[in-house]
Amino acid sequence: MNLVPSQTDRELATAVRVWGNGLGERIAQGEHEGTLPLDVIRELGDLGVLGMTVPERDGGLGASTVAFTLVLEELAATWPSLAVGVSVNNGIVAGSITRYGTPEQRRRWLPRLMAGAALGASALTEPSPGSDPAWLRATAEATARVGV
């Protein structure tokens, strides 16, 4: 793996920094309300940030880990909560769908995750084990089918 950022990697990170510098009041409002505003998420989708790690064959940028790290660094400097959301959306959620999803699942979910029409999430903490995934004991049972 080449760990030296390319000119394109740097340009993408710079574009995210410039965009982030314009968030101003939206950060304060989002933190006050405990939300990541949908318009902010959609703007990140427009920038390509939400599909950075998704391969080009699935409609993403297919960006390198170095590029993604630079972008997360810029987001974290501006709004740490947003950086975490973008990281989970790209890594755990879109990454898992890309690697393990069926073609139908990739067609259904990746475009929505990349556009900011949906934002992936991950749940990990339980009262007893905390955030140690090896000790999680919760199970999920389907009781109704919810259309999304």
C-alpha positions, 0 to 999 in steps of 0.5 A: 500500500502506498502511504504517500498522498497523491495530488488527487487525495490532497485536492479532495481533502482540501475541498472537504476542508473548504466545505467544512469551513462553511458549516458554521451555525449548522455545527452549533445547531446540530450539536445542540439538537444532537443531530447530523442535519440531513442537508449536511449529509446530502452535501457530503453525498454530493461531494462524493465523501459518502462513497469514497471507499465504495469501489467504482464498479458499485458507483463509488469513488474507489478512493484509497485508504490514504485519501479517506484518512485525509478526508476524515482528518479534515472532517474531524477538525471541523466537526468530530461527530460528523467524521464518526458518522462518515467513517461508520457509513463508509467503513462498517456499513457500505464496506460490509455491503460491498464485501458481503452483500448480494448484487441486489443488496449493493444495488439497493443500499449503496446508492442511498448510502452514497447520496446521503439519502440514508446514513448507515449506523452501527450499534455496539454497546450493551449495559454489561459488557460495554463496547466489547464485541466479544461479549455482546449477548443481544439477539434480534428477532424479526417480528414484522417487516418494515419497508424502507 
